[in-house]
Amino acid sequence: MKHLTINGVGHEVDAPDNMPLLWVIRDLVGLTGTKFGCGVAACGACTVHLDGAAVRSCMTPVSHAVGKKITTIEGLSPNGTHPIQLAWIKDSVPQCGYCQPGQQMTAAALLAKTPKPSDTEIREALAGNLCRCGCYQRIEAAVKTAAGLA
């Protein structure tokens, strides 16, 4: 058994050390906001925070998360009032929405580290997150809105 702290709540999970954190979060804990996209850390849909850093949960073994603070999209804000979430609504970012949890988690980690990012910093931070609908301009605009730059 492994003890994980996800969104501030302790969970005892019976999972092999190499099981991807994504499947622990979704299948064993039941939090389905974190999405499976590619399974090879190339799309960003599965992004969560480990001790505040954005990581790809599809390639992060659960053994690497033990003893760390795990935050999923459900834990970003219990009532949807994180600045990133509010900016996503204000700027009408999502089209299909599938990639949006990963986009938001990556953007939130960026703003926690760099509260007033430049356009280049925003693009570099989000470069590994794919949006099949092509909402990149709205995503960048929302990050600026959340940072108070727009």
N, C-alpha and C positions, 0 to 999 in steps of 0.2 A: 504494500500500500504506500502511496505517495500522498503527502499533504501539499495541496496547492492553495494559494490565496488568489482568488479570481474576483475582481471587482469588490475587494474588501471582505469577501466571504470565504471561509475555509472549506475545502472539499477534500475528502479522502477518496482517492481513485486507485483502482487496481488496473494498472497499465504497464506494459513492458517499457523499459528505459528508452527504447528507440521509437516508441509510438509518437507520431507527429502531434504536437500540441494542438493543432487544429482539430484532430479527431477526438482528443480528450475533451476539449471545450465543447464541441458540437454533440458528440455521441455519448460521452460519459457524464458530462455535466448538464447538457441540454440547452446550452446557449447557442442559438443558431444565427445570430447576427453576423458572426464572422463567416465569410463565404469561402468555399472551395472554388478556385478558378483554374489553375493549371497544374498544381502539385509539384512544381519545380522552382518555386520562388521567383517566377518571371513576371507575374501580373499584378501582385499586390493586393488582391481581393481578400487574402487571409491575414492582413496586417493587424497585429495586436501590439500592445506595449508590454515590455518586460522591464521593470524598474524605470519606466518612463521612456525607454528607447523603442522605436518602431522596429518590429521584427516580423519576418514571414513565418507564420505558425505552421505552414504546411511542411517546412523543412527544419523546424526547430524541434528537437526531441524533447519529450516531456521531462526527461532527466535534467535538461538544461534549465527548466523553469522552476524546479523545486527550490524553495527558499526565496523566490523572487516575487515581487508584486506584479501580478498579471492584470492588465486592463483590456477589456474587450469593448466593442462599440456600445454594448449595453451598460457598461460602467463608466463611459465617458462623462455622462451626466444622467442622474436618475430621472430627471424630468425634461430632458431635451433642451436644456438652457445653456449648454456649453457654447461659447462664442462661435466655434466652428459650426455647430448644428444650427444655430440661429442664422448665421451667414448663409449656410446652404439653402435655407428656406427663403431668406430675403432675396438672394440672387437667383432663385429658381434653378439650382444646379442640376439635379438629376433628370435624366430622361428615362432609361429603364431602371436605373438605381442599383443594379447588381454590384458594381464596383465601389459604390459610394461608402460603405463602411470602411473599407481599406483606405480609400482616399481621405476620409475624415480622420482616421487614426494616424495616418502619415502626416497630415496637415497639423493635427493637434500636437504631435511630437515636435514638429518644426517650430511651432509658435511657443511651445514651452521652452525650447532651447534658444530660439531667436525671435523675440516678440515683435520685431519690426523688420521682417525679411525684405530683401530687395527682390526685384522680379527674377533675377538670376538665381537667387537662393531658393525661391519658391519653385521655379522650374527644375532645378537640380534635385531638390528634396522629393518632388513628385514624379520625377522622370521614370522611375521604375513601376509606377502604377498605371496600368492600362485601362482605358475607357473605350469600350467597343462602340459607344454612341458618339464619341468625339466631343465630349463636353469640356475639353481642356480649358478653353477661354473662360467659361463660367466657373470652373473649379479655381483657376488662378484668381479670378475676381473675388470669389468668396473668401479665399485665404486673405486677400488684401482687406476685405470688409471686416473679417474677424480680427485682423491686426490693427484695425482703425486707420488703415492707409487709404481707404476709398470713401 
